[in-house]
Amino acid sequence: MKVHSLYVYPVKSLAGIQVPYFEIDDFGPKGDRRWMIVDGERRFVTQREIPGMARITTSFTGDAVSVHIPGEGDFILQQTDQELRVLVWRDWVKAVEGEASASAALSRFCGKELRFVYMPDSSFRRVDAGRVTEYRRVGFADGFPFLITNLASLNELSSRLDASVDMRRFRPNIVIHGPAPWQEDHWHALEIGETRFDIVKPSSRCIVTTVDPDTGVKDPGMQPLRELSGYRRAPDGVIFGQNAIHESPGVVHLDDSVTVIESE
């Protein structure tokens, strides 16, 4: 078992970046989902509401995050000193507002008033206490620092569809190849490279999986969610992938070995 691919998502629900390695800090993958988009009510906005956000690409310029907004151009996201509370799922979190020009371009592209916001180091959003008893933090990810998926499970799903489905629809951080399809259901802990990951919750999937990551259009002919719902439904929802937390800082590289250290 080895690491097949790695992804970082600098801005929640915008296009991610496939990378050869990433560092792991207290939040998870360094730079992952520290930025987010909110509406006029300071509530988070994702591809669930605006599928076209998938067309906004991201990149790192040194430690800074850049976004390319179609028809608007390139912007380096910059923090201001304006603090505000923002809502991501059920959590009200301290954030700082992004510089106005990027937010204005984003608003024009999406056709509604939106703002970029950033989670500073001084902000603390706790990982779901119902799943993790340790007092651990997470950025603006849905609930946990890592999503780990299995390439063979994707291929098994694709075999049931009219066309192959792209792993990017599921927005993982770590994709593993080597295990049989759905073996990840039985994992409790992994060692990837030199870092331990505890599997804490199956990942329930939503309508974002129906959005084409290249066009930002919901594709009625490609329905991985509908297919999964026929045979991957569990108490947590329709499942693809596993959420995880990390034991310590470190680095994960492509082709790192993956060892199951606890399983059913």
Wavefront OBJ file of the C-alpha trace (Angstrom):
o trace
v 0.000 0.000 0.000
v 1.349 3.405 -1.003
v 0.289 7.029 -1.362
v -1.066 7.487 -4.891
v -1.866 11.234 -4.822
v -2.108 14.198 -2.460
v -4.318 17.296 -2.507
v -4.467 20.580 -0.633
v -7.436 22.974 -0.748
v -6.276 26.484 0.197
v -9.846 27.887 0.001
v -12.791 25.788 1.128
v -14.840 24.581 -1.886
v -12.596 26.133 -4.557
v -10.431 23.956 -6.798
v -7.699 22.094 -4.967
v -4.034 21.597 -5.827
v -2.464 18.205 -6.506
v 0.945 18.242 -4.811
v 3.967 15.897 -4.560
v 4.051 16.269 -0.758
v 2.613 18.357 2.032
v 3.733 19.310 5.492
v 1.429 18.626 8.421
v 0.937 21.282 11.098
v -1.471 21.621 14.005
v -4.432 22.219 11.647
v -3.683 19.333 9.259
v -2.111 19.690 5.786
v -0.289 23.020 5.901
v -2.403 25.726 4.266
v -5.451 23.495 3.835
v -8.800 25.313 4.097
v -7.539 28.214 6.148
v -9.504 30.472 3.752
v -13.251 30.277 3.232
v -16.016 32.173 1.438
v -18.959 33.661 3.343
v -22.134 35.464 2.325
v -23.641 38.678 3.663
v -24.849 36.802 6.761
v -21.292 35.567 7.415
v -22.338 31.991 6.649
v -20.084 29.672 4.680
v -20.783 29.177 0.978
v -19.722 26.125 -1.029
v -20.279 24.369 -4.345
v -23.507 23.034 -2.871
v -25.005 26.480 -3.477
v -22.724 27.756 -6.260
v -21.300 24.877 -8.365
v -19.362 27.349 -10.534
v -16.961 27.935 -7.650
v -15.196 24.781 -8.867
v -13.836 26.875 -11.774
v -11.926 29.195 -9.441
v -8.420 27.758 -9.229
v -5.929 28.179 -6.408
v -2.168 28.167 -6.058
v 0.521 28.992 -3.528
v 2.809 31.968 -4.049
v 5.325 31.303 -1.314
v 3.167 31.096 1.803
v 0.439 33.250 0.227
v -2.629 31.886 -1.552
v -3.507 33.081 -5.057
v -6.823 32.571 -6.802
v -7.678 32.807 -10.485
v -11.265 33.957 -11.000
v -12.460 33.441 -14.593
v -13.097 36.756 -16.329
v -11.619 38.690 -13.404
v -7.959 37.703 -13.193
v -5.486 36.658 -10.508
v -5.562 37.815 -6.897
v -3.284 37.164 -3.945
v -5.477 36.726 -0.899
v -4.432 39.134 1.819
v -5.679 39.375 5.373
v -6.902 42.641 6.864
v -7.112 43.538 10.553
v -10.933 43.348 10.468
v -12.077 40.513 12.745
v -15.481 38.889 12.411
v -17.310 35.745 13.495
v -18.247 33.365 10.684
v -20.405 30.255 10.575
v -19.176 26.935 9.185
v -21.788 24.256 9.755
v -22.762 24.712 13.428
v -19.559 26.451 14.510
v -19.210 30.209 14.899
v -15.492 30.832 14.450
v -13.250 33.877 14.785
v -11.824 34.905 11.400
v -10.332 37.942 9.699
v -11.669 39.511 6.539
v -9.761 39.321 3.283
v -8.746 42.350 1.234
v -11.676 43.891 -0.659
v -10.590 43.655 -4.306
v -10.506 39.839 -4.401
v -13.874 39.654 -2.632
v -15.387 42.124 -5.107
v -14.170 40.053 -8.066
v -15.529 36.909 -6.429
v -18.902 38.590 -5.916
v -19.091 39.621 -9.574
v -18.223 36.106 -10.740
v -20.779 34.426 -8.451
v -23.491 37.065 -8.852
v -23.970 37.739 -5.148
v -22.179 39.492 -2.308
v -19.423 37.239 -0.971
v -16.235 37.679 1.027
v -13.008 35.780 1.539
v -12.194 35.171 5.213
v -9.137 33.637 6.875
v -8.738 31.559 10.033
v -5.734 32.935 11.960
v -3.582 30.863 14.298
v -5.304 32.549 17.237
v -8.657 31.037 16.248
v -9.546 27.580 17.533
v -12.242 25.414 15.986
v -12.535 22.051 17.647
v -12.729 18.764 15.793
v -16.098 17.050 16.353
v -16.067 16.209 20.068
v -18.562 13.418 19.455
v -15.884 11.571 17.478
v -12.615 12.762 19.006
v -12.265 13.162 22.771
v -8.895 14.912 22.495
v -9.032 18.695 22.268
v -7.933 18.900 18.619
v -8.318 21.717 16.097
v -9.347 21.904 12.464
v -9.493 24.713 9.909
v -12.545 25.356 7.720
v -12.746 21.719 6.537
v -16.165 20.167 7.095
v -15.165 18.505 10.350
v -11.770 16.822 10.358
v -8.234 17.629 9.153
v -7.893 14.743 6.666
v -9.982 12.801 4.177
v -8.358 9.540 3.068
v -9.678 7.597 0.071
v -8.854 4.331 -1.694
v -8.210 4.308 -5.451
v -9.613 0.781 -5.816
v -12.922 1.904 -4.307
v -13.139 4.672 -6.887
v -12.456 2.185 -9.670
v -15.140 -0.159 -8.327
v -17.627 2.723 -8.289
v -16.638 3.724 -11.833
v -17.304 0.160 -13.012
v -20.966 0.699 -12.064
v -21.286 3.987 -13.985
v -21.441 4.853 -17.670
v -18.107 6.693 -17.406
v -15.195 6.795 -14.990
v -15.566 9.209 -12.106
v -12.754 11.609 -11.175
v -11.407 11.360 -7.611
v -11.414 15.156 -7.468
v -15.193 15.034 -7.025
v -14.607 13.590 -3.549
v -11.993 16.194 -2.508
v -9.585 13.891 -0.620
v -6.278 14.876 0.928
v -4.634 11.450 0.667
v -5.411 8.816 -1.967
v -4.042 5.330 -1.335
v -3.491 2.535 -3.824
v -2.917 -1.123 -3.049
v -5.843 -2.260 -0.861
v -8.935 -3.965 -2.222
v -12.108 -1.906 -2.749
v -13.756 -0.719 0.460
v -11.043 -2.124 2.736
v -10.868 1.353 4.247
v -14.175 0.620 6.016
v -12.255 -1.595 8.428
v -9.297 0.639 9.242
v -8.872 2.255 12.661
v -5.311 3.585 12.357
v -2.676 3.942 9.630
v 0.990 4.805 9.495
v 1.810 6.841 6.392
v 5.512 7.512 6.096
v 6.390 8.228 9.716
v 3.049 9.737 10.753
v 0.172 7.968 12.507
v -3.386 8.728 11.391
v -6.414 7.699 13.428
v -9.546 6.962 11.403
v -12.393 8.669 13.258
v -15.456 8.782 10.988
v -16.655 7.479 7.620
v -17.113 10.371 5.197
v -20.740 10.977 4.223
v -21.074 12.429 0.737
v -23.217 15.241 -0.649
v -24.259 16.801 -3.957
v -20.780 18.296 -4.508
v -19.874 14.865 -5.944
v -22.221 15.616 -8.868
v -20.303 18.797 -9.843
v -17.840 18.471 -12.729
v -14.554 19.791 -11.245
v -13.478 21.245 -14.603
v -16.677 22.963 -15.723
v -18.350 23.730 -12.402
v -21.619 22.299 -13.763
v -23.783 19.674 -12.100
v -23.677 16.758 -14.502
v -26.996 14.871 -14.675
v -25.330 12.098 -16.646
v -22.733 11.443 -13.952
v -24.360 10.516 -10.667
v -21.846 8.864 -8.334
v -23.921 9.884 -5.334
v -27.040 8.164 -6.653
v -25.090 4.987 -7.397
v -23.341 5.009 -4.024
v -26.652 5.442 -2.245
v -27.709 2.030 -3.553
v -24.975 0.083 -1.797
v -22.908 2.407 0.416
v -25.580 3.749 2.743
v -24.736 3.578 6.456
v -25.914 5.283 9.676
v -23.542 8.174 8.903
v -24.942 8.659 5.378
v -23.751 7.634 1.912
v -20.112 6.736 2.486
v -16.989 7.226 0.408
v -13.637 7.685 2.177
v -12.601 8.027 5.797
v -11.998 11.102 7.938
v -8.837 11.091 10.014
v -6.771 13.025 12.516
v -2.982 13.032 12.799
v -0.894 12.199 15.839
v 1.981 14.632 15.207
v 3.489 17.097 12.729
v 5.314 15.583 9.785
v 5.493 15.333 6.012
v 3.611 13.022 3.640
v 5.053 12.316 0.172
v 3.814 10.561 -2.938
v 4.736 6.857 -2.841
v 5.130 6.843 0.936
v 4.368 3.424 2.340
v 1.021 2.946 4.077
v 0.621 0.411 6.881
v -2.614 -0.541 8.625
v -1.741 -0.601 12.326
v -5.257 -1.044 13.743
v -8.285 -2.571 12.020
v -11.428 -4.586 12.673
l 1 2 3 4 5 6 7 8 9 10 11 12 13 14 15 16 17 18 19 20 21 22 23 24 25 26 27 28 29 30 31 32 33 34 35 36 37 38 39 40 41 42 43 44 45 46 47 48 49 50 51 52 53 54 55 56 57 58 59 60 61 62 63 64 65 66 67 68 69 70 71 72 73 74 75 76 77 78 79 80 81 82 83 84 85 86 87 88 89 90 91 92 93 94 95 96 97 98 99 100 101 102 103 104 105 106 107 108 109 110 111 112 113 114 115 116 117 118 119 120 121 122 123 124 125 126 127 128 129 130 131 132 133 134 135 136 137 138 139 140 141 142 143 144 145 146 147 148 149 150 151 152 153 154 155 156 157 158 159 160 161 162 163 164 165 166 167 168 169 170 171 172 173 174 175 176 177 178 179 180 181 182 183 184 185 186 187 188 189 190 191 192 193 194 195 196 197 198 199 200 201 202 203 204 205 206 207 208 209 210 211 212 213 214 215 216 217 218 219 220 221 222 223 224 225 226 227 228 229 230 231 232 233 234 235 236 237 238 239 240 241 242 243 244 245 246 247 248 249 250 251 252 253 254 255 256 257 258 259 260 261 262 263 264
